[in-house]
Amino acid sequence: MEAWRGVFLVMVLMVLGRGEAQLVENFYSSTCPNVEAIVKQAVSTKVSQTTVTVPATLRLFFHDCFVEGCDASVTIASPNQDAEKDAPDNLSLAGDGFDTVIKAKEAVEAQCPGVVSCADILALAARDVVVLAGGPDFSVELGRRDGLISQASRVAGNLPEPFHDLNELNAMFFRNGLTQLDMIALSGAHTVGFSHCDRFANRLYSFTPSSPIDPALDPTYAQTLIAACPQNVDPSIAIDMDPETPRTFDNVYYQNLVAKKGLFTSDQLLFSEEASQPTVINFANSPGDFNGAFITAMIKLGRVGVKTGVQGEIRRDCSAFNS
């Protein structure tokens, strides 16, 4: 009986410990009560310098969470260029996203040294850029610790590609505890995104032998893209993913999909596939439904693979491990 009582006590302690390790909105209320205001000011300053900050920071958060979890592993810089950010799928991450986190971390460290993780700063910054671009505001759960692993070799196969079909996208999101609804809502971040021409050139020049241009593209939009992205174009040229309101976080991305103006195959199929089309149409017609689903999906995304408690560390410099 005593043995069973001991096992039960251990189980209770494990459950309690796990509960205490969960993310909470007011995690820094006593250790750095002004953290959200500090981060928001730094992000606002950065956005005022360049609007690229908005999509760059959002995409950085997403790429971070889908590899090793939301632990700022993507912000590590390696002298050997073998860190997560050096993987082929991450080479297109804009420097302004990294700079946003670095600037915000510096501002936080000036007032609360060694307290707030880079992972939490990135999560806050991702919310702040959405709001600054006209999107919905929401509370961010905090308490993440910074990861101790950042390897380029661990990225492949963990991020969605422009050519993925619906089953591949769903499988990847399901692995991270996210539903098809979450996936479609998070895809709405493309309303402020941009892409280099090589990521969708196949839809313009080599879709199939009989149809070089993807028939799922609106013909006029296809010609606009061809003019902006001629063959052998400078690889640094980037195109807005939302041709209508590229600097505003709104539901126009979904209206574009209905109008056959999705830039990636993986965007347009959200409308063309029977299983996902009703959600796209709903989001296109209802900004409120999209905003609500986006908030839910962002909160769930922010919980993916988090390190809490004594796991990981609180980095002093977001680009380097403490030791």
C-alpha positions as CSV (number, residue, x, y, z in Angstrom):
1,M,0.0,0.0,0.0
2,E,2.8,2.4,0.9
3,A,4.4,1.6,-2.5
4,W,1.2,2.5,-4.4
5,R,0.9,5.7,-2.3
6,G,4.4,6.6,-3.3
7,V,3.7,6.0,-7.0
8,F,0.5,8.0,-6.8
9,L,2.4,10.9,-5.1
10,V,5.0,10.9,-7.9
11,M,2.3,10.9,-10.5
12,V,0.6,13.9,-8.8
13,L,3.9,15.8,-8.7
14,M,4.5,15.0,-12.4
15,V,1.1,16.4,-13.3
16,L,1.5,19.5,-11.2
17,G,5.0,20.0,-12.6
18,R,3.6,19.8,-16.1
19,G,0.8,22.2,-15.3
20,E,3.3,24.7,-13.9
21,A,5.3,24.5,-17.0
22,Q,2.5,25.6,-19.3
23,L,2.7,29.0,-21.0
24,V,0.7,31.8,-19.4
25,E,-0.1,35.3,-20.6
26,N,1.3,37.1,-17.5
27,F,4.5,35.0,-17.1
28,Y,6.7,38.1,-16.7
29,S,4.3,40.1,-14.5
30,S,6.8,40.2,-11.6
31,T,10.1,39.8,-13.4
32,C,9.7,42.1,-16.4
33,P,6.2,43.7,-16.2
34,N,6.8,46.1,-19.1
35,V,8.1,43.5,-21.6
36,E,5.2,43.7,-24.0
37,A,5.4,47.5,-24.2
38,I,9.2,47.4,-24.7
39,V,8.9,44.8,-27.5
40,K,6.0,46.7,-29.2
41,Q,8.0,49.9,-29.2
42,A,11.1,48.2,-30.8
43,V,8.9,46.5,-33.4
44,S,7.0,49.7,-34.2
45,T,10.3,51.5,-34.7
46,K,11.5,48.8,-37.0
47,V,8.2,48.7,-39.0
48,S,8.5,52.5,-39.5
49,Q,11.9,51.9,-41.1
50,T,10.8,49.2,-43.5
51,T,7.4,47.5,-44.1
52,V,9.3,44.3,-45.0
53,T,9.5,43.9,-41.2
54,V,5.9,42.7,-41.1
55,P,6.1,39.6,-43.3
56,A,9.7,38.9,-42.4
57,T,8.9,38.6,-38.7
58,L,5.8,36.6,-39.2
59,R,7.6,34.1,-41.4
60,L,10.5,33.9,-39.0
61,F,8.1,32.9,-36.2
62,F,6.5,30.2,-38.3
63,H,9.8,28.8,-39.5
64,D,11.1,28.7,-36.0
65,C,8.1,26.9,-34.5
66,F,8.0,24.2,-37.2
67,V,11.6,23.2,-36.6
68,E,12.6,22.2,-33.0
69,G,9.5,24.0,-31.8
70,C,9.1,27.7,-30.8
71,D,12.5,28.1,-29.2
72,A,14.3,30.8,-31.3
73,S,16.6,28.1,-32.7
74,V,16.2,29.8,-36.1
75,T,17.9,33.0,-34.8
76,I,21.2,31.2,-34.0
77,A,24.2,32.3,-36.2
78,S,26.9,29.7,-36.8
79,P,30.4,30.6,-38.0
80,N,30.3,27.3,-40.0
81,Q,27.0,28.3,-41.6
82,D,25.4,25.0,-40.5
83,A,22.8,26.5,-38.1
84,E,19.0,26.2,-38.8
85,K,18.9,29.6,-40.6
86,D,21.5,28.3,-43.1
87,A,19.3,25.5,-44.4
88,P,18.2,26.0,-48.0
89,D,14.5,26.4,-46.9
90,N,15.6,29.3,-44.6
91,L,18.0,31.2,-46.8
92,S,15.1,33.3,-48.1
93,L,14.2,34.5,-44.6
94,A,14.5,38.3,-44.8
95,G,17.2,39.9,-42.5
96,D,14.7,42.4,-41.2
97,G,12.9,39.6,-39.3
98,F,16.1,38.7,-37.5
99,D,16.9,42.3,-36.9
100,T,13.5,42.9,-35.3
101,V,14.2,40.2,-32.7
102,I,17.7,41.5,-32.1
103,K,16.6,45.1,-31.6
104,A,13.7,44.0,-29.3
105,K,16.0,41.8,-27.3
106,E,18.5,44.6,-26.8
107,A,15.7,46.9,-25.5
108,V,14.4,44.2,-23.2
109,E,17.8,43.3,-21.8
110,A,18.4,47.0,-21.0
111,Q,15.6,46.8,-18.5
112,C,15.3,43.2,-17.6
113,P,18.7,41.5,-18.1
114,G,18.6,37.7,-18.4
115,V,14.9,37.3,-17.9
116,V,13.0,37.2,-21.2
117,S,13.7,34.5,-23.8
118,C,14.3,35.2,-27.4
119,A,11.6,32.7,-28.2
120,D,9.0,34.8,-26.3
121,I,10.3,38.0,-27.9
122,L,9.8,36.5,-31.3
123,A,6.3,35.4,-30.4
124,L,5.4,38.9,-29.2
125,A,7.0,40.5,-32.2
126,A,4.9,38.3,-34.5
127,R,1.7,39.4,-32.8
128,D,2.8,43.1,-32.9
129,V,3.6,43.2,-36.7
130,V,0.1,41.7,-37.4
131,V,-1.5,44.5,-35.3
132,L,0.7,47.2,-36.9
133,A,-0.4,46.0,-40.3
134,G,-4.0,46.4,-39.4
135,G,-4.7,42.8,-38.3
136,P,-6.3,41.6,-35.1
137,D,-4.8,42.0,-31.6
138,F,-4.6,39.1,-29.3
139,S,-2.9,38.0,-26.1
140,V,0.3,36.0,-26.3
141,E,1.1,33.2,-24.0
142,L,4.6,33.4,-22.6
143,G,7.2,31.3,-20.7
144,R,9.1,29.7,-23.5
145,R,12.8,29.0,-23.0
146,D,15.4,29.2,-25.8
147,G,16.5,26.0,-27.4
148,L,20.0,24.5,-27.4
149,I,19.9,22.9,-30.8
150,S,20.1,24.7,-34.2
151,Q,21.2,22.6,-37.1
152,A,20.6,23.1,-40.8
153,S,20.4,19.4,-41.3
154,R,17.2,19.2,-39.2
155,V,15.1,21.5,-41.3
156,A,14.4,19.6,-44.5
157,G,10.9,18.1,-44.6
158,N,9.6,20.2,-41.7
159,L,8.4,23.3,-43.7
160,P,5.7,23.5,-46.3
161,E,6.7,24.0,-49.9
162,P,5.0,26.0,-52.6
163,F,4.3,22.7,-54.5
164,H,2.8,20.7,-51.6
165,D,-0.7,19.3,-52.1
166,L,-3.5,19.5,-49.5
167,N,-2.7,16.1,-48.0
168,E,1.0,17.0,-47.6
169,L,0.1,20.3,-46.0
170,N,-2.4,18.8,-43.7
171,A,0.0,16.0,-42.6
172,M,2.7,18.6,-41.8
173,F,0.4,20.7,-39.8
174,F,-1.2,17.7,-38.0
175,R,2.2,16.7,-36.8
176,N,2.4,20.0,-35.0
177,G,-1.0,19.8,-33.4
178,L,-2.7,22.0,-36.0
179,T,-5.8,21.3,-38.0
180,Q,-6.7,22.0,-41.6
181,L,-8.7,25.1,-40.4
182,D,-5.5,26.3,-38.6
183,M,-3.4,25.7,-41.7
184,I,-5.8,27.7,-44.0
185,A,-6.0,30.5,-41.4
186,L,-2.2,30.7,-41.0
187,S,-1.8,30.7,-44.8
188,G,-3.6,34.0,-44.6
189,A,-0.4,35.5,-43.4
190,H,0.5,35.6,-47.1
191,T,-1.7,38.6,-47.3
192,V,1.4,40.6,-46.3
193,G,4.1,38.3,-47.7
194,F,6.3,38.3,-50.7
195,S,8.2,35.7,-52.7
196,H,11.1,35.4,-55.1
197,C,10.3,34.5,-58.6
198,D,12.0,31.1,-58.6
199,R,9.4,29.9,-56.0
200,F,6.6,30.0,-58.5
201,A,8.3,30.3,-62.0
202,N,7.2,26.8,-62.9
203,R,3.6,28.0,-62.9
204,L,4.5,30.5,-65.6
205,Y,6.9,28.7,-67.8
206,S,6.9,24.9,-67.3
207,F,3.7,23.8,-65.6
208,T,3.1,20.9,-68.1
209,P,4.3,20.3,-71.6
210,S,0.9,21.1,-73.1
211,S,0.2,24.0,-70.8
212,P,3.3,26.0,-69.8
213,I,1.1,28.4,-67.8
214,D,-0.8,26.9,-64.9
215,P,-4.5,27.0,-66.0
216,A,-5.4,27.6,-62.3
217,L,-4.0,31.1,-62.6
218,D,-6.1,34.0,-63.8
219,P,-4.8,34.7,-67.3
220,T,-4.4,38.5,-66.7
221,Y,-2.6,37.8,-63.4
222,A,-0.4,35.3,-65.1
223,Q,0.7,37.9,-67.6
224,T,1.4,40.4,-64.8
225,L,3.6,37.9,-63.1
226,I,5.4,37.0,-66.4
227,A,6.1,40.7,-66.9
228,A,7.5,41.0,-63.3
229,C,9.4,37.7,-63.4
230,P,10.8,37.1,-66.9
231,Q,12.9,34.0,-67.4
232,N,16.4,34.3,-65.9
233,V,15.3,37.3,-63.8
234,D,17.5,38.6,-61.1
235,P,17.0,36.1,-58.2
236,S,16.7,39.0,-55.7
237,I,13.5,40.2,-57.3
238,A,10.5,39.7,-55.0
239,I,6.8,39.8,-55.8
240,D,3.9,40.6,-53.4
241,M,1.8,37.6,-52.6
242,D,-1.3,39.7,-52.3
243,P,-1.5,41.9,-55.5
244,E,-4.4,43.9,-54.1
245,T,-3.5,45.1,-50.5
246,P,0.1,43.9,-49.9
247,R,0.8,46.1,-46.9
248,T,-2.4,45.4,-45.0
249,F,-3.2,42.4,-42.9
250,D,-6.7,41.5,-44.1
251,N,-8.8,38.8,-45.7
252,V,-8.1,39.9,-49.3
253,Y,-5.7,36.9,-49.7
254,Y,-8.8,34.6,-49.7
255,Q,-10.6,36.9,-52.1
256,N,-7.6,36.6,-54.4
257,L,-7.8,32.8,-54.2
258,V,-11.4,32.9,-55.3
259,A,-10.3,35.1,-58.2
260,K,-7.6,32.6,-59.1
261,K,-4.8,34.9,-58.0
262,G,-3.0,32.7,-55.5
263,L,0.8,33.0,-56.1
264,F,1.8,29.5,-55.0
265,T,0.3,26.2,-56.1
266,S,-0.1,25.5,-52.4
267,D,-2.1,28.8,-52.0
268,Q,-4.5,28.2,-55.0
269,L,-5.3,24.6,-54.2
270,L,-6.9,25.8,-50.9
271,F,-9.7,27.1,-53.2
272,S,-9.6,24.5,-55.9
273,E,-9.7,21.5,-53.5
274,E,-13.3,20.6,-52.4
275,A,-12.2,19.8,-48.8
276,S,-10.8,23.3,-48.2
277,Q,-12.8,25.5,-50.5
278,P,-15.7,26.2,-48.1
279,T,-13.3,27.6,-45.5
280,V,-11.6,29.9,-48.1
281,I,-15.0,31.2,-49.3
282,N,-16.0,31.8,-45.7
283,F,-12.8,33.7,-44.9
284,A,-13.1,35.7,-48.2
285,N,-16.6,36.8,-47.2
286,S,-16.1,37.3,-43.4
287,P,-13.1,39.2,-42.0
288,G,-14.3,38.4,-38.5
289,D,-14.3,34.6,-39.1
290,F,-10.8,34.8,-40.6
291,N,-9.4,37.0,-37.7
292,G,-10.9,34.7,-35.1
293,A,-9.5,31.6,-36.8
294,F,-6.1,33.3,-37.3
295,I,-5.9,34.2,-33.6
296,T,-6.7,30.7,-32.5
297,A,-4.1,29.2,-34.9
298,M,-1.4,31.6,-33.8
299,I,-1.9,30.7,-30.2
300,K,-1.8,27.0,-31.0
301,L,1.3,27.6,-33.2
302,G,3.0,29.4,-30.3
303,R,2.7,26.2,-28.2
304,V,4.5,23.9,-30.6
305,G,7.4,22.1,-29.1
306,V,8.1,24.8,-26.5
307,K,10.8,24.4,-23.8
308,T,9.7,25.5,-20.4
309,G,10.8,25.3,-16.7
310,V,14.4,24.2,-16.6
311,Q,14.6,23.2,-20.2
312,G,16.8,25.2,-22.6
313,E,18.1,28.6,-21.5
314,I,17.5,32.3,-21.5
315,R,19.9,33.6,-24.1
316,R,21.7,36.8,-23.6
317,D,22.2,37.2,-27.3
318,C,19.6,35.8,-29.6
319,S,22.1,34.8,-32.3
320,A,24.3,32.8,-30.0
321,F,24.0,30.1,-27.3
322,N,25.1,31.2,-23.8
323,S,27.9,28.7,-23.7
